[in-house]
């Protein structure tokens, strides 16, 4: 069953704690660590899974440290359907997913689109609320069908991800002027 939760004020602290564990384990391999996904957006519904974005200068050293992530309890999934990404997942003691890590090279399109979408939703709360309501409708329609839930969000995410990337470029252009 797909579960959505109201924003939990503990999520930012959980992200900080987990990101520190990952930083301590992977060290200089990591260039940046970010909290992404719906748990990083206050006041919207989210599956209670904290998404973490790692930026690394090169994926090869990260691949060679697969055991370090496994020692932390993560399952290494490789690209897992997204080219040039490394995906890791960690379940809690009850077998429920708690953290997902998405690793991309520094400045890559994959990293930029995640960060732009997060920042766009933070800067546009009405769009974040529309996204939250869409997720609620999808869960009501497909409470046990994760594929239908994901497919139902796809066009909204792609449309607003495109707008987010354009928005970020406008901000950068204004800043450079």
C-alpha positions in Angstrom: 0.0 0.0 0.0 1.3 3.5 -0.9 1.5 5.7 2.1 1.7 9.5 2.0 2.5 11.5 5.1 2.2 15.1 6.1 5.5 16.9 6.2 7.4 15.7 9.3 9.7 18.3 10.9 12.1 15.5 11.8 12.9 14.8 8.2 15.5 17.5 7.8 17.3 16.2 10.9 17.1 12.7 9.7 18.6 13.8 6.4 21.5 15.6 8.3 22.2 12.5 10.4 22.2 10.1 7.4 24.2 12.5 5.2 26.8 12.7 7.9 27.0 8.8 8.1 27.5 8.7 4.3 30.0 11.6 4.3 32.0 9.8 7.1 32.0 6.6 5.0 32.7 7.9 1.6 34.9 10.9 2.5 36.4 13.0 -0.3 34.6 11.0 -2.9 31.6 13.3 -2.2 31.6 16.8 -3.6 28.1 17.8 -2.3 25.1 16.2 -0.4 21.6 17.5 -0.8 18.1 16.7 0.6 15.8 16.3 -2.4 12.4 14.9 -3.1 9.1 15.6 -1.4 10.5 15.2 2.1 12.6 18.3 1.5 9.5 20.4 0.7 7.6 21.7 3.7 3.8 21.5 3.8 3.4 18.9 1.1 2.5 15.2 1.3 5.3 12.7 0.8 6.1 9.1 0.9 8.1 9.0 4.2 11.3 8.1 2.3 14.2 10.6 2.4 15.9 11.2 -0.9 19.5 12.1 -0.8 21.5 13.5 -3.8 25.2 12.9 -3.9 27.3 14.8 -6.3 30.7 13.2 -7.0 33.5 14.4 -9.3 33.6 11.0 -10.9 31.4 7.9 -10.6 34.3 5.4 -10.8 35.7 6.1 -7.3 32.1 5.8 -6.0 31.7 2.5 -7.7 34.9 1.3 -6.1 33.4 2.2 -2.7 30.3 0.1 -3.1 31.2 -1.9 0.0 31.3 1.3 2.1 27.6 1.9 1.3 26.7 -1.7 1.9 28.4 -1.5 5.3 26.0 1.3 6.1 23.1 -1.1 5.2 22.5 0.2 1.7 21.7 -2.0 -1.2 23.6 -0.9 -4.3 21.4 -0.9 -7.4 23.7 0.5 -10.1 22.1 2.9 -12.5 18.6 1.4 -11.8 17.0 2.7 -14.9 18.6 6.1 -15.1 21.9 6.4 -17.1 24.8 8.0 -15.3 23.2 7.6 -11.9 24.1 5.3 -9.0 21.2 4.4 -6.8 21.2 3.0 -3.3 18.4 2.2 -1.0 18.2 1.5 2.8 15.3 -0.1 4.6 14.6 0.2 8.3 14.5 -2.8 10.7 10.9 -3.5 9.6 11.9 -3.8 5.9 10.3 -0.4 5.0 12.3 1.9 2.8 13.8 4.8 4.8 16.4 6.4 2.5 17.2 6.5 -1.2 20.5 7.9 -2.5 20.9 9.1 -6.0 24.5 9.8 -7.0 25.4 11.8 -10.1 28.6 13.5 -11.3 29.0 17.1 -10.2 27.1 19.5 -12.5 25.5 16.7 -14.5 22.0 17.1 -16.0 20.7 14.4 -13.6 21.9 16.4 -10.6 20.8 19.7 -12.0 17.3 18.6 -12.7 16.7 17.2 -9.2 18.0 20.4 -7.6 16.2 22.7 -9.9 12.9 20.9 -9.3 13.3 21.0 -5.5 14.2 24.7 -5.6 11.4 25.5 -8.0 8.8 23.8 -5.7 10.3 25.6 -2.7 10.0 29.0 -4.5 6.5 28.2 -5.9 4.4 26.9 -3.0 1.2 26.9 -5.1 2.8 24.5 -7.5 4.1 22.4 -4.6 0.5 22.2 -3.3 -0.7 21.1 -6.8 1.8 18.4 -6.8 0.8 17.3 -3.3 -2.9 17.2 -4.3 -2.0 15.2 -7.4 -0.2 12.6 -5.3 -3.2 12.4 -2.9 -5.6 11.8 -5.9 -3.3 9.1 -7.3 -3.0 7.3 -4.0 -6.8 7.3 -3.7 -7.2 6.0 -7.2 -4.3 3.4 -7.1 -3.6 2.7 -3.4 -1.7 -0.6 -4.2 -0.3 0.2 -7.6 3.1 1.9 -7.4 3.5 1.9 -11.2 0.2 3.7 -11.8 1.1 6.2 -9.0 4.5 6.9 -10.7 3.0 7.0 -14.2 0.3 9.4 -12.9 3.0 11.9 -11.6 5.2 11.6 -14.7 3.7 14.4 -16.9 3.4 16.8 -14.0 7.0 16.2 -13.0 8.4 16.4 -16.5 6.5 19.6 -17.3 7.6 21.3 -14.0 11.1 20.0 -14.2 11.4 21.7 -17.6 10.0 24.9 -16.2 12.4 24.6 -13.2 15.4 24.3 -15.4 14.3 27.3 -17.4 13.7 29.2 -14.2 17.1 28.4 -12.9 18.7 29.6 -16.1 16.8 32.9 -15.8 18.1 33.3 -12.3 21.6 32.6 -13.4 21.3 35.1 -16.3 19.9 37.8 -14.0 22.7 37.1 -11.5 25.4 37.4 -14.2 24.0 40.7 -15.6 
